[in-house]
Amino acid sequence: MSRAAGEAVITAGDAATPDPGHMKELLRQMLLIRRFEEKCVELYSAAEIRGFVHLYIGEEAVAVGVNQALTPDDAIVSTYREHGHALVRGLPLDSVMGEMYGKTTGCSRGRGGSMHLFDVSRRFYGGNAIVGGGLPLAIGIALADRMRGRERVTACFFGDGAVSEGEFHECLNLAALWDLPVLFCCENNYYAMGTALARAQVQTDLALRAGTYGMPAWPVDGMDVLAVEHAARRAAEAVRAGGGPHFLELRTYRFRAHSMYDPELYRDKTEVEQWRRRDPIEMLTRRMRDAGELTDDELAAMEDKLTGEIEASIAAARAAPSEPVEDLTTFVYSPESS
């Protein structure tokens, strides 16, 4: 059944309290994303990383929470803001950083860069630079799994801007019509590049809109990793059991600009600061400290370990070879000239 108008957003209060060890792992994964991207800002500013870079800072709870509900056999289709999805999926730091540097050790051999991370061995199918471009891919992957009788879930991430694309409506319709095992994960950060959601959509309750396609659709507090995990597990279990596609509207917020090129003139600094008070990392850290489940020494040790791993990945990327010019046409297909 679809969600009724006015139904409450899923929050951490709906979930059972996980054990301290699990919460520490959730915190570690969110910190990994945050520290990786903060380092990427430094490297980009120093012109060591080139091209487009879209940061996930502020949205870490979404990637980390959803990933808890997925198995290695499940598939992930992501967007151009996919560093967090890739890291929690298990792509090695060296391969992600190598790709940021455009080196052959990168997960896409240095040919994709920030927006095109890809690892078929981990069923991580992009990194797609086109808004909404991953939706048709997710439909195809899910259809293949269903036709082969495999109990797998395809988690498809996309932003609120993709809701305006024709393929959003086509793909939700087909997923429901064909009863496909897709978990649609809308990362609603309230801005499609520089356009506020309310300036582009009459119906800003995106879960309610998705429900019109005949699938269960719930809004979720996307700043709370425990709420995201709870909602994702509930939805993924239903999809895996043959319940058809499900839709999660993960209400989150990016703390940084749309991309490194964005002057960010479209939103008020006060708004950003209000959302920063709900930083997903700080919220979980505070919860664990208040419960006596995390000490300052444990947090410092976690931070030190992550810093060392990230610095090692940078050193490896700097030392890695670039693709030779003679390989320029490798993987490029064209008819033979006459």
VEXRORO-518426 format. One record per residue (C-alpha): residue number from 1; y, x, z. Coordinates in Angstrom, 1 decimal. Example, Ala and Ser with C-alpha at 12.3 -4.5 7.8 and 13.67 -1.06 7.14 Angstrom:
% VEXRORO-518426
<1; <-4.5; 12.3; 7.8>>
<2; <-1.1; 13.7; 7.1>>
This chain:
% VEXRORO-518426
<1; <0.0; 0.0; 0.0>>
<2; <3.6; 1.1; -0.6>>
<3; <6.0; 1.7; 2.2>>
<4; <8.1; -1.3; 3.2>>
<5; <11.9; -1.0; 3.1>>
<6; <13.3; 0.4; 6.3>>
<7; <10.0; 1.9; 7.5>>
<8; <10.6; 4.9; 9.7>>
<9; <10.4; 8.5; 8.5>>
<10; <7.3; 10.4; 9.6>>
<11; <8.3; 12.9; 12.3>>
<12; <6.5; 15.4; 14.5>>
<13; <6.2; 12.7; 17.1>>
<14; <3.5; 11.0; 14.9>>
<15; <1.3; 14.1; 15.0>>
<16; <-1.1; 15.4; 17.6>>
<17; <0.2; 18.6; 19.2>>
<18; <-1.6; 21.6; 17.6>>
<19; <-2.9; 24.5; 19.6>>
<20; <-0.5; 27.4; 20.3>>
<21; <-2.4; 29.8; 18.0>>
<22; <-1.9; 27.4; 15.0>>
<23; <1.8; 26.9; 15.8>>
<24; <2.2; 30.7; 15.8>>
<25; <0.7; 30.9; 12.4>>
<26; <3.0; 28.2; 11.1>>
<27; <5.9; 30.2; 12.5>>
<28; <4.7; 33.4; 11.0>>
<29; <4.4; 31.9; 7.6>>
<30; <7.9; 30.4; 7.7>>
<31; <9.3; 33.7; 8.9>>
<32; <7.5; 35.5; 6.1>>
<33; <9.3; 33.2; 3.5>>
<34; <12.7; 33.5; 5.2>>
<35; <12.6; 37.3; 5.7>>
<36; <11.2; 37.9; 2.1>>
<37; <14.0; 35.9; 0.6>>
<38; <16.7; 37.4; 2.8>>
<39; <15.5; 40.8; 1.5>>
<40; <15.6; 39.5; -2.0>>
<41; <19.3; 38.6; -1.5>>
<42; <20.0; 42.2; -0.6>>
<43; <18.0; 43.6; -3.5>>
<44; <19.7; 41.2; -6.0>>
<45; <23.1; 42.2; -4.7>>
<46; <22.2; 45.8; -5.2>>
<47; <21.1; 44.9; -8.8>>
<48; <17.5; 46.0; -8.1>>
<49; <16.4; 42.4; -8.9>>
<50; <17.7; 40.8; -12.1>>
<51; <17.7; 37.4; -13.7>>
<52; <17.8; 34.0; -11.9>>
<53; <16.9; 33.7; -8.2>>
<54; <16.6; 30.3; -6.4>>
<55; <16.2; 30.6; -2.7>>
<56; <14.1; 28.4; -0.5>>
<57; <15.9; 29.2; 2.8>>
<58; <16.0; 26.1; 5.0>>
<59; <13.0; 24.4; 3.2>>
<60; <10.2; 26.6; 4.6>>
<61; <8.7; 23.8; 6.6>>
<62; <7.8; 22.0; 3.4>>
<63; <5.7; 24.7; 1.8>>
<64; <4.1; 25.8; 5.0>>
<65; <3.3; 22.3; 6.3>>
<66; <1.8; 21.0; 3.0>>
<67; <-0.3; 24.1; 2.5>>
<68; <-2.2; 23.3; 5.7>>
<69; <-3.7; 20.3; 4.1>>
<70; <-4.9; 22.1; 1.0>>
<71; <-8.2; 24.0; 0.4>>
<72; <-8.6; 27.1; -1.9>>
<73; <-10.1; 24.8; -4.5>>
<74; <-7.0; 22.6; -4.6>>
<75; <-4.3; 23.3; -7.1>>
<76; <-0.6; 23.8; -6.6>>
<77; <2.1; 23.2; -9.3>>
<78; <5.5; 24.4; -8.3>>
<79; <9.1; 24.6; -9.4>>
<80; <11.5; 27.5; -10.1>>
<81; <12.2; 27.6; -6.3>>
<82; <8.6; 28.6; -5.6>>
<83; <8.6; 31.9; -3.6>>
<84; <7.6; 30.0; -0.4>>
<85; <4.8; 28.1; -2.2>>
<86; <3.4; 31.3; -3.6>>
<87; <3.5; 33.3; -0.4>>
<88; <1.8; 30.6; 1.7>>
<89; <-0.8; 30.0; -1.0>>
<90; <-1.9; 33.6; -0.5>>
<91; <-0.4; 35.5; -3.4>>
<92; <-0.1; 39.1; -2.1>>
<93; <3.3; 40.3; -1.1>>
<94; <3.0; 43.3; -3.5>>
<95; <2.3; 41.0; -6.5>>
<96; <5.2; 38.7; -5.7>>
<97; <7.7; 41.5; -5.1>>
<98; <6.4; 43.3; -8.1>>
<99; <7.2; 40.3; -10.2>>
<100; <10.7; 40.1; -8.7>>
<101; <11.2; 43.7; -9.9>>
<102; <9.7; 42.9; -13.3>>
<103; <6.9; 45.5; -12.9>>
<104; <3.3; 45.4; -14.3>>
<105; <1.9; 45.0; -10.8>>
<106; <3.6; 41.5; -10.5>>
<107; <1.5; 38.4; -10.5>>
<108; <2.8; 37.6; -14.1>>
<109; <2.8; 41.3; -15.1>>
<110; <6.5; 41.4; -14.7>>
<111; <7.1; 39.0; -17.6>>
<112; <8.0; 35.9; -15.5>>
<113; <10.3; 37.1; -12.7>>
<114; <11.4; 34.9; -9.9>>
<115; <11.0; 31.6; -11.7>>
<116; <7.5; 32.1; -13.1>>
<117; <5.1; 33.2; -10.4>>
<118; <1.5; 32.4; -11.4>>
<119; <-2.0; 33.2; -10.2>>
<120; <-4.9; 31.3; -11.7>>
<121; <-7.4; 32.9; -9.3>>
<122; <-5.6; 31.1; -6.5>>
<123; <-5.1; 27.9; -8.5>>
<124; <-1.3; 28.5; -8.3>>
<125; <0.0; 27.2; -11.7>>
<126; <3.7; 28.2; -11.5>>
<127; <6.6; 28.6; -11.2>>
<128; <8.0; 26.3; -13.9>>
<129; <11.7; 26.8; -14.9>>
<130; <12.1; 23.3; -16.5>>
<131; <13.2; 20.6; -14.1>>
<132; <10.2; 18.3; -13.7>>
<133; <8.2; 20.5; -16.1>>
<134; <5.3; 20.8; -13.6>>
<135; <4.6; 17.1; -13.4>>
<136; <2.7; 16.8; -16.7>>
<137; <0.7; 19.9; -15.9>>
<138; <-0.3; 18.4; -12.6>>
<139; <-1.5; 15.3; -14.3>>
<140; <-3.6; 17.3; -16.7>>
<141; <-5.2; 19.5; -14.0>>
<142; <-6.0; 16.4; -11.8>>
<143; <-7.5; 14.6; -14.8>>
<144; <-9.7; 17.6; -15.6>>
<145; <-10.9; 17.7; -11.9>>
<146; <-11.6; 14.0; -11.9>>
<147; <-13.5; 14.1; -15.2>>
<148; <-15.7; 16.9; -13.9>>
<149; <-16.3; 15.1; -10.6>>
<150; <-14.7; 17.7; -8.4>>
<151; <-13.2; 16.6; -5.1>>
<152; <-10.0; 18.4; -5.5>>
<153; <-6.3; 17.7; -4.9>>
<154; <-3.4; 18.8; -7.1>>
<155; <-0.2; 19.2; -5.1>>
<156; <2.8; 18.9; -7.3>>
<157; <6.2; 20.1; -5.9>>
<158; <9.4; 19.0; -7.5>>
<159; <13.0; 18.4; -6.4>>
<160; <15.0; 15.2; -6.2>>
<161; <16.7; 16.1; -9.5>>
<162; <13.4; 15.6; -11.3>>
<163; <13.4; 11.9; -10.4>>
<164; <16.0; 11.4; -13.1>>
<165; <13.6; 12.9; -15.7>>
<166; <11.6; 10.7; -18.0>>
<167; <8.4; 12.7; -17.3>>
<168; <8.7; 11.8; -13.6>>
<169; <8.2; 8.1; -14.4>>
<170; <5.6; 8.7; -17.1>>
<171; <3.5; 10.9; -14.8>>
<172; <3.7; 8.6; -11.8>>
<173; <2.7; 5.7; -14.0>>
<174; <-0.3; 7.6; -15.5>>
<175; <-1.4; 9.0; -12.2>>
<176; <-1.6; 5.5; -10.7>>
<177; <-3.0; 4.0; -13.9>>
<178; <-5.8; 6.5; -14.1>>
<179; <-6.2; 6.9; -10.3>>
<180; <-5.7; 10.6; -10.4>>
<181; <-6.1; 12.9; -7.4>>
<182; <-2.4; 14.1; -7.2>>
<183; <-0.3; 14.6; -4.1>>
<184; <3.3; 14.3; -5.3>>
<185; <5.6; 16.4; -3.0>>
<186; <9.3; 15.6; -3.7>>
<187; <11.4; 18.2; -2.0>>
<188; <14.5; 16.1; -1.5>>
<189; <17.3; 18.5; -0.6>>
<190; <19.9; 15.9; -1.6>>
<191; <21.4; 18.0; -4.5>>
<192; <20.3; 18.4; -8.0>>
<193; <22.0; 21.7; -8.7>>
<194; <25.6; 20.6; -7.8>>
<195; <25.1; 16.8; -8.0>>
<196; <24.7; 14.9; -4.8>>
<197; <21.8; 12.4; -4.8>>
<198; <24.0; 9.4; -4.1>>
<199; <26.1; 10.3; -7.1>>
<200; <23.1; 10.2; -9.5>>
<201; <20.7; 7.6; -8.0>>
<202; <21.5; 4.0; -7.0>>
<203; <18.3; 3.9; -4.9>>
<204; <18.4; 7.1; -2.8>>
<205; <15.2; 6.2; -0.9>>
<206; <12.9; 8.1; -3.3>>
<207; <9.7; 7.1; -1.5>>
<208; <10.6; 3.5; -2.0>>
<209; <11.1; 4.1; -5.7>>
<210; <7.8; 5.9; -6.0>>
<211; <6.0; 3.0; -4.3>>
<212; <6.9; 0.8; -7.2>>
<213; <4.3; 2.7; -9.2>>
<214; <1.6; 1.3; -6.9>>
<215; <0.9; 4.3; -4.8>>
<216; <1.3; 5.0; -1.1>>
<217; <4.7; 6.7; -0.6>>
<218; <6.2; 7.9; 2.7>>
<219; <9.4; 9.7; 3.7>>
<220; <8.9; 12.7; 5.9>>
<221; <11.2; 14.8; 8.1>>
<222; <11.0; 17.9; 5.9>>
<223; <12.7; 20.1; 8.5>>
<224; <9.9; 19.8; 11.0>>
<225; <6.8; 21.7; 10.0>>
<226; <4.5; 19.7; 12.3>>
<227; <5.7; 16.4; 10.7>>
<228; <5.1; 17.8; 7.2>>
<229; <1.6; 19.0; 8.1>>
<230; <0.7; 15.7; 9.7>>
<231; <1.9; 13.7; 6.6>>
<232; <0.3; 16.1; 4.2>>
<233; <-3.1; 16.0; 5.9>>
<234; <-3.0; 12.2; 6.0>>
<235; <-2.1; 12.0; 2.3>>
<236; <-4.4; 14.8; 1.1>>
<237; <-7.4; 13.4; 2.9>>
<238; <-6.8; 10.0; 1.3>>
<239; <-6.4; 11.5; -2.2>>
<240; <-9.6; 13.6; -1.7>>
<241; <-11.5; 10.6; -0.6>>
<242; <-10.7; 8.8; -3.9>>
<243; <-7.6; 6.9; -2.7>>
<244; <-5.6; 7.8; -5.8>>
<245; <-2.2; 9.5; -6.0>>
<246; <0.1; 9.7; -3.0>>
<247; <3.8; 10.5; -2.8>>
<248; <5.6; 12.3; 0.0>>
<249; <9.4; 12.4; 0.0>>
<250; <10.1; 15.5; 2.1>>
<251; <13.7; 15.2; 3.3>>
<252; <14.9; 18.8; 3.6>>
<253; <18.0; 20.9; 2.9>>
<254; <18.6; 24.3; 1.2>>
<255; <21.0; 26.4; 3.3>>
<256; <22.0; 28.6; 0.4>>
<257; <23.5; 27.8; -3.0>>
<258; <21.4; 26.4; -5.8>>
<259; <21.0; 29.9; -7.2>>
<260; <22.5; 33.3; -6.8>>
<261; <25.0; 32.5; -9.6>>
<262; <26.2; 29.3; -7.9>>
<263; <29.7; 29.3; -6.3>>
<264; <28.7; 26.3; -4.3>>
<265; <31.9; 24.3; -4.6>>
<266; <30.3; 20.9; -4.5>>
<267; <29.4; 20.5; -0.8>>
<268; <31.4; 20.8; 2.5>>
<269; <30.7; 23.7; 4.8>>
<270; <30.6; 21.3; 7.7>>
<271; <27.6; 19.5; 6.1>>
<272; <25.7; 22.7; 5.7>>
<273; <26.4; 23.7; 9.3>>
<274; <25.1; 20.3; 10.5>>
<275; <21.8; 20.8; 8.7>>
<276; <21.6; 24.4; 10.0>>
<277; <21.3; 23.0; 13.5>>
<278; <17.9; 21.7; 12.3>>
<279; <16.7; 25.0; 11.0>>
<280; <12.9; 24.5; 10.8>>
<281; <12.2; 28.0; 12.2>>
<282; <14.5; 27.7; 15.1>>
<283; <13.2; 24.2; 15.9>>
<284; <9.6; 25.4; 16.1>>
<285; <10.6; 28.5; 18.0>>
<286; <12.5; 26.5; 20.6>>
<287; <9.6; 24.0; 21.0>>
<288; <7.1; 26.8; 21.6>>
<289; <9.4; 28.7; 24.0>>
<290; <10.1; 25.5; 26.0>>
<291; <6.4; 24.9; 26.3>>
<292; <5.8; 28.5; 27.4>>
<293; <3.7; 29.2; 24.2>>
<294; <5.9; 32.0; 22.8>>
<295; <7.5; 35.0; 24.5>>
<296; <10.4; 37.1; 23.2>>
<297; <8.0; 40.1; 22.9>>
<298; <5.6; 38.1; 20.8>>
<299; <8.3; 37.0; 18.5>>
<300; <9.7; 40.5; 18.2>>
<301; <6.3; 41.9; 17.4>>
<302; <5.8; 39.2; 14.7>>
<303; <9.2; 40.1; 13.2>>
<304; <8.5; 43.8; 13.2>>
<305; <5.1; 43.3; 11.5>>
<306; <6.7; 41.2; 8.8>>
<307; <9.5; 43.6; 8.3>>
<308; <7.0; 46.5; 7.8>>
<309; <5.0; 44.4; 5.3>>
<310; <8.0; 43.5; 3.2>>
<311; <9.4; 47.0; 3.2>>
<312; <6.0; 48.3; 2.1>>
<313; <6.0; 45.7; -0.8>>
<314; <9.4; 46.9; -1.9>>
<315; <8.3; 50.5; -1.9>>
<316; <5.3; 49.6; -4.0>>
<317; <7.4; 47.6; -6.4>>
<318; <9.8; 50.5; -6.9>>
<319; <7.0; 52.9; -7.6>>
<320; <5.1; 50.6; -9.9>>
<321; <5.4; 51.1; -13.7>>
<322; <7.4; 48.9; -16.0>>
<323; <5.6; 47.6; -19.1>>
<324; <5.8; 50.0; -22.0>>
<325; <7.8; 49.0; -25.0>>
<326; <4.7; 49.2; -27.3>>
<327; <3.2; 46.3; -25.3>>
<328; <6.2; 44.0; -26.0>>
<329; <4.2; 41.8; -28.4>>
<330; <1.1; 41.5; -26.2>>
<331; <0.4; 37.9; -25.3>>
<332; <2.8; 36.7; -27.9>>
<333; <1.1; 34.6; -30.6>>
<334; <2.5; 34.1; -34.1>>
<335; <0.9; 33.7; -37.5>>
<336; <0.4; 36.9; -39.5>>
<337; <3.3; 37.6; -41.9>>
<338; <2.4; 37.0; -45.5>>
